[in-house]
């Protein structure tokens, strides 16, 4: 049985055996980023229900996985998110407005509405755009890491995916390639218990995902996915191991999806409310807040000021996005062809004249 590494308990108390030290400024930034991520998620779901945007996915309950792991890396490292890692964008400096433009798919969206909402990315932030097919980012991250190794770069790639992705062939191809080539890549699995409506018990007979990494000869750890300190610690150590030439590392973060899989999902059809309530007590944001309060780094006044600031920032961004026009018709074929075929340019011209 692989133990679950955990340092920060549900009451916000740090175990005495924890040797990981995180600067106060980093802890506070993690808390603010997680709160911002959750608030944006909530507003996006509301906007989808109102018909303002087409789709939304929430990371509610899983914010620590993205934010704490990103905090343990360097800006030169490449991130391959799935779609519950919006927190990495905010951690690395992506703005609320840029993200909401993406959710609206308007002309200010960096990818001009060519992807569904929650399929974010940023070349300047070294965050590779999310791809809908589950697991396809795993071999891509392994390839990126191999390229960096060949070029002798002091950087790693970190790939995020859910437990469901480990049932895809890309998982096995990516891990095997990385293991054989000793690629400096961290495979970070958010085991939130469900692949949409399929529980892990119906996906595999192993205890979890970490065992699968061990089968490839990849050092594999299981960590409390709602504990920012433990996640930060194991990712930092995994990065160091990669840079020492020890090859890929696998981290299985045990967490829980508090909300629906997406705005197209009804979780009441496949899980009990009692299960959700039990996990709400393990909320990573609440846990970190209690720890900050115990350290005299946070209080009710700061909490209220943060929530008011976040709400105002998000509301202002939404208002701007609502007034922003959609991408021009020409963008449908831009960046696709070296030379645009005449029949397509004629079609675009006809659409503009209509």
Buried (B, 14 or more C-beta within 10 A) or exposed (E): EBEBBBBBBBEBEBEEEBEBEBEEEBBBBBBBBBBBBBBBBBBBBEBBEEEBBBBBBBBBBBBBBBBBBBBBBEEEBBBBBBBBBBBBBBBBEBEBBBBBBBBBBBBBBBBBBBBBBBBBBBEEBBBBBBBEEBBBBBBBBBBBBBEBBEEEBEBBBBBBBBBBBBBBEBBBBBBBBBBBBBBBBBBBBBBBBBBBEBEBEEBBEBEBBBBBBEEBEBBBBBBBBBBBBBBBBBBBBBBEBBEEEBBBBBBBBBBBBBBBBBBEBEBEEEBEEEEBEEBEEBBBBBBBBBBBBEEEBBEEEBBEEBEEEBEEBBEEBBEBBEEBEEBEEEBBBEEEEEEEEEEEBEBBEEEEEE
